[in-house]
Structures are given as structure tokens and as C-alpha cells.
Amino acid sequence: MTRTDSRAIAALVLGICAIVLIYPLGIVLGPLALGFGITALRRINRNERRLGGLGLAIAGIVMGAVVCGLYALIVFFEAVSLVLTGSLIPAY
């Protein structure tokens, strides 16, 4: 009987919260979901017969990576705006 890895569940929950709360808390929850997902994936691969939750871990990794990617794009565009115009993008 396999049991679901608790870190995989945490990665999924953190990934969902990171997408839903992308502006205020996404910058913290995205990398956490990514980290929990990667560690859960490693644990699941080491204990193939005893631990489940592979899909949950992958979903957490994907959602965390999407949020981290969006924040990386925002930082990139802010840097480009600063270099080209001398000011940041206004946040109205």
C-alpha cells in the first residue's frame, strides 16, 4: 500500500495558493512550491513502491515555476524600462 508524500501535497497547496494570491504572496509561495515539489519528487523516485503523489509533486513544480517565471519577466521588464527610459514602470 502506498501513501502520498506529504511534501507533494504541500507543493500542490502552495502552488495553488501562489497562483491565486499571485500579487501579494506569490513571490514567496512560488519558490516554496517549487522547492517542496522538487524534494517530494526526489523522495518519491527513491521510494517508488512506498510513496505516491508523483502527479501532485509535478503539479506543484509546474505552478511554482509559472509564478517564478512571471516574477522573473516582471523584473526583466522593469530593468529594461529603467535602462531605456531612466525610470521604472509606473504602478497606477
N, C-alpha and C positions, 0 to 999 in steps of 0.2 A: 504494500500500500504506500503510495507516495503522498507526501504532504507538500503544500505550497510554501515556498520560501517566503518568509516574512519581509525580506528586503525587496522582493519582487512586487509584493503588494504595496509596500511603501513607495516604490518607484512609480507605480501606476497612479496612486493617490496624489503624490507630489506633482507628477506630470499633468494630471487633470487640473489641479489647483493652479499650477503655473500658467496654463493656458487661460483658465477662467479669470484669474487675477493677474493678467499679464503686466498691467502698468504698475500697480503699487508693489507687488511681491514677486513678480516673475523673475526679476534679476537674481533673487536668492533661491527661489524654488526650482528654477530651470536647471542650474548646475547640480543642485541636490538630487533631483530626479535622475539626471544623467549619471551621477556617481553611484546612487543606490542601484540603478539598473545595471550598470557595469559590474558592480560587485555581486549582485544577485546572479547575473549571467555566468560569472566565473564559478560561483558556488554550485549552480545547477549543473554546469558542464562537468565539474569534478565529481559530483554525486548523482549521476544520471538516473540510477534506479530509485534513489530515496527521495529526491527533491523534485517538485514540479513548479510550474509557474514561469516557464520559458516565454510564453506569449506575453505575460504581464510585464516581465523584465524588458522585453524588446519594445513593448508599447511605451513604457516609462522612458527608455533611452530615446526613442523617436520624439516623444513630446518634449523632453528636456532639450534635445538637440535643436528642435524647431524654435523653441523660445530663446535659447542661447544664440542661434543664428540670427534671429530677428534683432536681438540686442546688439550683436556684432555689426549688423547692417546699419543700425541707428548710429552707433559710434563712428562707423566709417563715413556716413553721410555728414555727420557733424564735423568731422575732421576735414573733409573735402570743402564744406561750406566755410570753415574757419580759414583754410588756406586760400581759397579763391576770393572770398568777399571780406575777410578780416573780422567776421562776426559769426556767431552761432545761429542756427536756425531758430527763429522766434517761436516760442511755445505759447500761442494765444489761447 
